[in-house]
Amino acid sequence: MIGRLRGEILHKQPPWLLLDVNGVGYELEAPMSTFYDLPAVGEQVILVTHLAVREDAHTLYGFLRETDRALFRDLLKVTGVGARMALAILSGMDARRFAQCVEQEDHATLIRLPGIGRKTAERLVIEMRDRVAGLTGGPAPSGGATAGSPRAVATAEDPLNDAIEALIALGYRPPDANRMARAVAEGAKTSEEIIRAALRGAG
């Protein structure tokens, strides 16, 4: 099991990330809660990871915070919740906000996340109620950008289209992803800025 990686960021295009670890390139998927705090391409980062093994694929997921990985793993234990939905939840809200939704039985906020209907929201509240107590705090990011260091810079030439593709990858229907991204794209310089604003608007 691969549990932790330290290396140089070679490429990032939400929700995908390429990390060079001693000459080996690791492809990972990460939630937007991690992408927002990543250092720039070419910088070093430490990620805690989760390896999902299926018959047709081995997928590695990366997180800056142990609390995010812990929530991701707990979500996978909920009936009907897979890695894609868990990634979407962690992109739409952090662990503290999710814990608040569960504790307050805030189904309406959960339903705004892609792929989550009323029944799934109710199941999340019931099955996660006893697990969220330890997810409301947690240490600072394990390897993100430090004060004064360069933040994430878009490497793609078309931030709007990259943002739309990222929202689709997170589970939003193409028409919704297109509408959400275009509604907040004016003035944004990077795809991550567009995604953050779009998700904030959806919440």
Backbone bond lengths (Angstrom), bond angles and torsions (degrees), N, CA, C in turn:
res aa  C-N    CA-C-N  psi(-1)  N-CA   C-N-CA  omega(-1)  CA-C   N-CA-C  phi
1 M - - - 1.463 - - 1.519 109.55 -
2 I 1.313 116.97 129.55 1.463 122.40 175.96 1.525 107.33 -88.12
3 G 1.337 117.33 115.02 1.457 120.75 -174.99 1.511 115.08 -109.72
4 R 1.343 116.91 -16.35 1.467 119.46 -176.66 1.519 109.15 -159.07
5 L 1.327 117.01 139.43 1.453 121.76 177.78 1.530 109.34 -133.22
6 R 1.329 114.66 141.25 1.455 120.53 173.56 1.518 107.65 -128.79
7 G 1.321 116.87 123.80 1.454 118.81 -177.67 1.510 112.06 -172.41
8 E 1.332 115.05 -171.55 1.459 122.78 -177.33 1.520 110.26 -97.29
9 I 1.315 115.55 134.49 1.462 120.23 176.89 1.526 109.05 -74.37
10 L 1.329 115.89 118.91 1.460 120.93 179.15 1.526 111.86 -94.01
11 H 1.321 115.79 -34.91 1.464 120.25 -176.42 1.515 108.28 -160.13
12 K 1.311 115.41 146.43 1.466 119.41 174.33 1.518 110.14 -148.71
13 Q 1.286 113.89 129.67 1.463 122.50 176.93 1.522 106.40 -147.35
14 P 1.343 117.23 98.97 1.466 120.91 -172.69 1.515 112.87 -45.41
15 P 1.358 116.08 134.59 1.462 127.88 2.51 1.538 114.09 -94.92
16 W 1.349 117.47 21.31 1.465 119.94 -175.84 1.522 111.81 -103.29
17 L 1.315 114.17 151.31 1.452 121.89 -174.60 1.522 108.53 -147.20
18 L 1.341 117.04 137.68 1.456 121.64 177.01 1.524 108.49 -117.14
19 L 1.334 115.55 123.32 1.460 121.78 -175.39 1.523 109.83 -119.91
20 D 1.342 116.44 128.91 1.462 122.24 177.68 1.522 108.56 -93.22
21 V 1.330 116.30 113.65 1.459 121.86 178.74 1.530 108.26 -116.36
22 N 1.321 115.97 100.64 1.470 121.02 179.98 1.521 112.40 54.17
23 G 1.322 116.06 41.97 1.455 120.93 176.76 1.511 115.23 89.00
24 V 1.322 117.65 -4.71 1.468 121.73 177.56 1.521 108.77 -104.96
25 G 1.319 117.08 127.19 1.457 120.96 -179.38 1.517 111.58 -90.58
26 Y 1.313 116.79 120.07 1.465 122.34 178.24 1.527 109.40 -104.15
27 E 1.317 115.88 124.86 1.456 121.23 174.75 1.523 108.51 -91.72
28 L 1.320 116.21 128.25 1.455 121.26 -179.20 1.524 110.59 -130.90
29 E 1.316 115.22 157.49 1.454 121.14 167.38 1.518 106.70 -110.18
30 A 1.325 116.59 142.48 1.456 120.96 -177.42 1.520 109.90 -141.00
31 P 1.325 117.52 147.39 1.468 120.08 176.21 1.517 110.63 -73.44
32 M 1.309 116.73 163.69 1.450 120.16 -179.91 1.522 111.67 -66.18
33 S 1.329 118.31 -24.45 1.463 120.52 176.33 1.524 110.79 -61.27
34 T 1.321 117.72 -26.76 1.459 121.96 174.56 1.528 110.74 -86.27
35 F 1.333 117.20 -42.74 1.466 120.48 -177.34 1.518 112.50 -59.19
36 Y 1.333 116.99 -37.51 1.456 119.86 -177.81 1.530 112.22 -59.32
37 D 1.323 117.56 -29.07 1.465 121.13 -174.10 1.526 113.68 -108.58
38 L 1.314 117.77 7.77 1.456 119.98 178.36 1.522 111.03 -70.06
39 P 1.342 117.57 145.67 1.468 119.77 171.67 1.524 110.04 -72.00
40 A 1.308 117.02 177.94 1.458 121.96 -176.38 1.528 111.26 -72.68
41 V 1.326 115.32 161.42 1.459 121.27 173.35 1.528 108.87 -55.97
42 G 1.338 115.79 134.96 1.457 120.64 -177.35 1.516 113.31 97.36
43 E 1.352 116.55 -12.88 1.465 121.06 178.94 1.524 110.42 -91.47
44 Q 1.339 115.39 161.43 1.461 122.24 176.99 1.529 110.35 -85.27
45 V 1.317 116.05 147.64 1.455 121.12 178.21 1.532 109.08 -148.50
46 I 1.314 116.16 152.26 1.462 122.42 173.95 1.523 107.52 -115.84
47 L 1.325 116.33 127.38 1.457 121.63 179.45 1.521 110.12 -124.71
48 V 1.328 116.49 137.64 1.460 120.34 166.77 1.519 106.16 -87.30
49 T 1.307 117.70 145.22 1.459 120.02 -168.89 1.524 112.52 -130.79
50 H 1.317 114.03 162.76 1.464 122.25 173.54 1.521 107.21 -135.12
51 L 1.314 116.68 126.36 1.467 122.07 179.78 1.520 109.34 -100.83
52 A 1.325 116.43 117.72 1.464 122.16 177.08 1.526 108.49 -100.51
53 V 1.314 116.45 123.31 1.466 122.00 -176.59 1.522 109.51 -111.58
54 R 1.333 115.20 121.16 1.450 121.63 174.06 1.523 108.49 -124.99
55 E 1.307 116.06 171.48 1.461 119.75 -179.58 1.524 111.36 -62.94
56 D 1.326 116.44 -34.60 1.463 119.78 -174.06 1.525 113.53 -101.83
57 A 1.341 118.51 -4.67 1.462 118.74 -177.39 1.520 111.85 -166.89
58 H 1.333 115.30 149.56 1.460 122.92 168.68 1.521 106.50 -113.46
59 T 1.319 117.30 116.64 1.455 121.19 -176.17 1.516 110.12 -117.04
60 L 1.337 115.50 131.69 1.455 121.52 -179.13 1.528 108.85 -106.04
61 Y 1.330 115.40 127.83 1.460 121.65 179.14 1.521 108.95 -110.58
62 G 1.347 116.59 138.13 1.453 120.78 -176.89 1.518 112.38 -120.03
63 F 1.348 115.41 145.13 1.463 121.81 -177.38 1.524 109.31 -141.86
64 L 1.319 116.38 143.23 1.457 120.52 175.34 1.522 111.37 -79.48
65 R 1.317 117.37 -29.20 1.455 121.47 -174.61 1.516 111.40 -115.07
66 E 1.302 115.99 139.38 1.462 120.99 176.97 1.530 110.29 -63.70
67 T 1.343 117.59 -33.53 1.462 119.80 179.62 1.528 111.25 -63.43
68 D 1.331 117.00 -36.12 1.464 120.04 178.25 1.521 110.90 -67.59
69 R 1.331 116.41 -42.36 1.477 118.50 178.23 1.522 110.59 -64.93
70 A 1.334 116.88 -40.72 1.461 120.36 180.00 1.531 110.38 -61.80
71 L 1.336 116.63 -42.85 1.463 119.72 177.91 1.519 110.61 -64.90
72 F 1.333 117.23 -42.89 1.458 121.56 178.73 1.534 110.14 -56.27
73 R 1.326 116.70 -46.56 1.466 120.59 -178.45 1.522 111.96 -67.33
74 D 1.330 116.62 -37.28 1.463 119.13 177.61 1.517 111.17 -67.96
75 L 1.329 116.96 -37.42 1.463 120.00 179.03 1.525 111.38 -63.37
76 L 1.326 116.82 -34.48 1.470 120.13 -179.63 1.532 111.77 -65.54
77 K 1.328 116.76 -18.58 1.468 120.93 179.67 1.521 112.30 -85.06
78 V 1.332 116.47 -10.26 1.457 120.46 -179.59 1.524 109.68 -80.15
79 T 1.302 116.43 134.63 1.456 121.63 -178.94 1.526 111.02 -57.10
80 G 1.329 116.11 125.83 1.452 120.86 176.52 1.511 115.17 86.04
81 V 1.332 117.83 -0.04 1.458 121.01 179.33 1.529 109.46 -106.12
82 G 1.323 116.80 119.73 1.448 121.98 177.75 1.520 110.89 -105.50
83 A 1.317 115.79 -175.75 1.456 120.86 -177.61 1.521 111.83 -62.07
84 R 1.331 117.64 -38.39 1.459 120.57 -178.70 1.522 111.24 -63.03
85 M 1.325 116.87 -44.08 1.454 119.69 179.78 1.530 110.79 -69.43
86 A 1.327 117.36 -38.63 1.461 120.77 178.55 1.525 110.15 -62.07
87 L 1.330 116.57 -39.92 1.462 121.16 178.24 1.533 110.32 -64.79
88 A 1.330 116.74 -39.64 1.465 120.75 179.31 1.528 110.98 -65.85
89 I 1.325 116.80 -38.98 1.466 120.35 179.13 1.524 109.93 -62.81
90 L 1.334 116.72 -46.00 1.454 120.95 -178.89 1.532 112.19 -71.71
91 S 1.305 117.63 -16.36 1.462 120.60 174.91 1.515 110.68 -84.33
92 G 1.330 116.60 -29.84 1.453 120.85 -177.71 1.514 114.40 -85.72
93 M 1.341 117.12 -21.46 1.461 120.86 -179.54 1.520 109.77 -161.01
94 D 1.326 116.59 154.55 1.454 119.47 178.09 1.524 110.00 -83.98
95 A 1.333 116.64 176.01 1.460 121.30 -175.66 1.525 111.76 -61.27
96 R 1.334 116.39 -38.67 1.465 119.63 -179.43 1.527 111.16 -63.60
97 R 1.338 116.52 -44.99 1.464 120.02 -179.88 1.520 111.11 -65.58
98 F 1.334 117.50 -39.47 1.459 120.30 178.17 1.526 109.97 -62.55
99 A 1.329 117.09 -44.09 1.462 120.90 179.00 1.528 110.60 -59.05
100 Q 1.328 117.08 -40.05 1.462 120.88 178.12 1.525 110.94 -63.00
101 C 1.332 116.15 -42.07 1.469 119.98 179.08 1.523 110.99 -61.12
102 V 1.323 115.95 -42.57 1.465 120.19 -179.52 1.527 110.32 -67.51
103 E 1.321 116.78 -47.65 1.464 120.34 -177.23 1.528 111.82 -64.44
104 Q 1.331 116.52 -34.03 1.464 120.78 -179.10 1.528 112.66 -93.03
105 E 1.339 115.70 2.39 1.468 121.59 -178.01 1.535 110.62 52.55
106 D 1.324 114.45 45.86 1.459 121.81 -177.83 1.528 109.55 -86.42
107 H 1.314 115.93 77.86 1.455 121.01 -178.62 1.532 111.39 -65.41
108 A 1.325 116.91 -35.17 1.467 120.65 -174.74 1.521 111.38 -60.58
109 T 1.332 117.27 -41.92 1.466 120.13 179.94 1.516 110.86 -68.10
110 L 1.317 117.63 -40.19 1.465 121.31 179.70 1.525 111.09 -64.52
111 I 1.316 116.92 -36.78 1.467 120.88 -178.15 1.526 111.39 -65.94
112 R 1.322 118.18 -23.31 1.469 120.55 179.37 1.528 112.09 -70.48
113 L 1.315 117.53 -17.08 1.465 121.23 178.51 1.524 109.29 -75.95
114 P 1.344 117.64 147.91 1.472 120.14 -176.02 1.520 112.23 -64.98
115 G 1.328 115.92 135.60 1.454 121.18 175.33 1.514 115.10 84.22
116 I 1.335 117.78 -1.67 1.460 120.60 -177.53 1.525 109.79 -107.19
117 G 1.319 115.34 116.10 1.453 121.39 175.63 1.521 110.59 -100.39
118 R 1.310 116.28 -174.36 1.457 121.20 -177.33 1.532 112.16 -59.01
119 K 1.336 116.68 -46.08 1.459 119.28 -177.45 1.527 112.11 -65.17
120 T 1.332 116.11 -40.89 1.471 119.48 179.10 1.525 110.65 -65.99
121 A 1.326 116.85 -40.30 1.466 120.45 178.35 1.526 110.57 -62.01
122 E 1.314 117.09 -43.14 1.458 120.56 178.63 1.532 111.23 -64.26
123 R 1.343 115.58 -38.29 1.468 120.00 178.78 1.524 110.64 -66.69
124 L 1.322 116.92 -39.90 1.460 120.70 178.10 1.524 110.98 -60.71
125 V 1.314 116.24 -44.34 1.463 120.42 -179.79 1.524 110.65 -62.81
126 I 1.316 116.70 -44.43 1.462 120.47 -177.48 1.525 111.75 -68.97
127 E 1.337 117.29 -48.42 1.461 120.44 -172.96 1.526 113.60 -80.89
128 M 1.337 117.48 -20.60 1.461 120.10 -178.74 1.519 112.92 -99.42
129 R 1.322 117.42 -4.42 1.470 120.79 -173.89 1.525 112.57 -55.85
130 D 1.323 117.07 -41.50 1.468 120.69 -176.74 1.528 113.06 -86.29
131 R 1.325 117.97 -2.75 1.468 120.94 -174.51 1.518 114.36 -107.29
132 V 1.330 117.63 -15.80 1.461 119.58 -170.70 1.528 113.90 -85.01
133 A 1.336 117.45 -10.70 1.467 119.18 -175.90 1.522 112.19 -57.34
134 G 1.319 117.64 -37.17 1.458 120.52 -177.51 1.511 114.02 -88.08
135 L 1.333 117.23 6.36 1.461 120.53 -175.16 1.514 113.37 -107.66
136 T 1.320 117.78 7.04 1.456 120.00 -175.04 1.518 113.31 -91.61
137 G 1.308 117.29 -5.42 1.461 119.96 178.76 1.501 109.79 -125.64
138 G 1.325 116.53 -123.96 1.454 120.67 176.52 1.498 112.22 104.29
139 P 1.330 117.12 158.44 1.452 121.61 -177.90 1.517 112.54 -73.32
140 A 1.301 115.63 173.17 1.461 121.43 176.49 1.511 109.26 -67.21
141 P 1.332 118.24 165.37 1.456 121.21 178.41 1.514 111.02 -51.13
142 S 1.345 115.69 142.38 1.457 120.23 -174.41 1.516 113.15 -80.60
143 G 1.342 118.22 -13.42 1.459 117.20 -177.97 1.496 114.49 -165.74
144 G 1.316 117.81 29.48 1.453 120.47 -178.51 1.511 111.22 -83.01
145 A 1.329 114.60 -169.98 1.456 119.81 -179.57 1.511 109.87 -68.89
146 T 1.306 117.96 139.13 1.440 122.11 178.22 1.511 109.14 -93.09
147 A 1.321 116.07 171.27 1.457 120.15 -178.63 1.519 109.97 -58.35
148 G 1.322 114.90 128.24 1.450 119.61 177.75 1.511 114.31 88.70
149 S 1.332 118.02 -10.39 1.459 119.95 179.57 1.518 109.21 -85.61
150 P 1.328 118.64 159.56 1.461 120.22 -177.11 1.512 111.33 -67.97
151 R 1.308 116.70 135.56 1.456 120.78 176.99 1.524 108.89 -83.75
152 A 1.312 114.62 179.02 1.457 119.65 -176.51 1.517 110.86 -60.48
153 V 1.296 115.57 133.01 1.458 121.30 178.91 1.517 108.53 -119.62
154 A 1.311 117.16 132.72 1.458 119.96 -179.13 1.519 110.27 -64.51
155 T 1.319 115.32 133.24 1.453 119.40 178.96 1.525 111.42 -103.07
156 A 1.317 116.34 -10.16 1.452 119.37 -178.49 1.527 109.83 -87.43
157 E 1.321 116.49 161.04 1.457 120.91 -176.44 1.518 111.88 -86.79
158 D 1.326 118.33 -17.74 1.452 121.00 -176.58 1.525 109.80 -129.05
159 P 1.338 117.89 86.14 1.466 121.49 -177.32 1.530 113.18 -58.18
160 L 1.337 118.11 -37.13 1.459 120.44 -177.82 1.521 111.09 -63.56
161 N 1.337 117.21 -50.22 1.461 119.83 179.90 1.524 111.33 -64.57
162 D 1.337 117.06 -37.06 1.467 119.72 177.59 1.526 110.55 -64.10
163 A 1.328 116.12 -38.77 1.463 119.99 178.51 1.523 111.07 -65.79
164 I 1.320 116.87 -41.84 1.463 121.17 178.43 1.522 110.32 -61.81
165 E 1.331 116.87 -45.02 1.468 120.96 179.16 1.527 111.01 -62.76
166 A 1.339 116.74 -38.53 1.464 120.05 179.57 1.525 110.57 -65.80
167 L 1.321 117.56 -42.96 1.464 120.28 179.40 1.527 111.31 -63.81
168 I 1.333 116.62 -37.80 1.471 120.14 176.23 1.523 109.67 -64.23
169 A 1.339 117.00 -42.53 1.468 121.14 179.23 1.521 111.39 -63.19
170 L 1.321 116.67 -27.76 1.464 121.10 179.10 1.526 112.52 -83.21
171 G 1.333 116.86 -3.69 1.456 119.37 173.46 1.515 116.10 115.21
172 Y 1.329 118.44 -2.95 1.462 119.83 178.37 1.527 110.18 -77.75
173 R 1.323 116.30 143.92 1.462 120.49 176.65 1.527 109.12 -66.16
174 P 1.338 117.94 143.98 1.473 120.53 -177.15 1.533 114.77 -49.26
175 P 1.348 119.75 -45.07 1.469 117.91 179.07 1.531 112.25 -62.61
176 D 1.344 116.50 -39.03 1.459 120.09 179.69 1.529 110.84 -68.17
177 A 1.337 115.99 -42.25 1.466 119.96 179.22 1.523 110.63 -61.60
178 N 1.321 115.65 -42.66 1.465 120.83 178.96 1.530 110.96 -61.84
179 R 1.320 115.41 -47.24 1.470 119.91 -178.85 1.533 111.16 -64.21
180 M 1.332 117.31 -45.74 1.461 121.54 -177.50 1.527 111.39 -61.62
181 A 1.337 115.87 -44.78 1.466 120.09 -176.18 1.529 111.20 -69.42
182 R 1.322 116.70 -44.91 1.466 119.82 -177.34 1.530 111.53 -66.87
183 A 1.327 116.73 -28.68 1.460 120.14 -178.49 1.524 112.53 -67.97
184 V 1.334 117.12 -23.08 1.472 120.05 -175.69 1.524 112.69 -121.05
185 A 1.336 117.13 6.63 1.467 120.48 -172.00 1.528 113.89 -73.91
186 E 1.311 117.53 -26.09 1.461 119.90 -176.04 1.529 110.99 -62.01
187 G 1.308 116.31 124.73 1.457 121.63 178.85 1.514 114.60 88.94
188 A 1.325 117.73 -12.80 1.468 120.92 179.92 1.524 109.66 -81.03
189 K 1.324 116.79 140.03 1.454 121.13 -177.63 1.522 113.06 -102.42
190 T 1.328 117.71 -22.61 1.460 120.74 -177.49 1.521 110.08 -127.58
191 S 1.329 115.27 159.41 1.463 120.09 177.37 1.524 110.72 -63.60
192 E 1.326 117.06 -33.90 1.465 120.35 -178.85 1.526 111.27 -66.96
193 E 1.330 117.33 -35.26 1.462 120.53 176.47 1.532 110.06 -64.89
194 I 1.325 116.30 -40.92 1.465 120.73 179.20 1.522 110.23 -65.65
195 I 1.345 116.72 -45.15 1.461 120.68 -178.84 1.522 110.83 -62.53
196 R 1.337 116.15 -45.02 1.467 120.18 -179.80 1.534 110.39 -58.73
197 A 1.346 116.44 -46.96 1.462 120.61 -179.22 1.524 111.15 -65.72
198 A 1.333 116.96 -39.72 1.464 120.88 179.93 1.518 110.98 -64.51
199 L 1.322 117.11 -44.46 1.464 120.71 -179.70 1.521 110.74 -67.69
200 R 1.325 116.24 -36.90 1.464 119.82 178.19 1.530 109.52 -64.04
201 G 1.330 115.55 -40.55 1.456 119.07 178.76 1.505 113.03 -67.09
202 A 1.356 115.65 -33.06 1.471 119.93 179.63 1.515 111.54 -72.38
203 G 1.362 116.11 -25.89 1.456 119.42 -177.90 1.505 113.32 -85.52
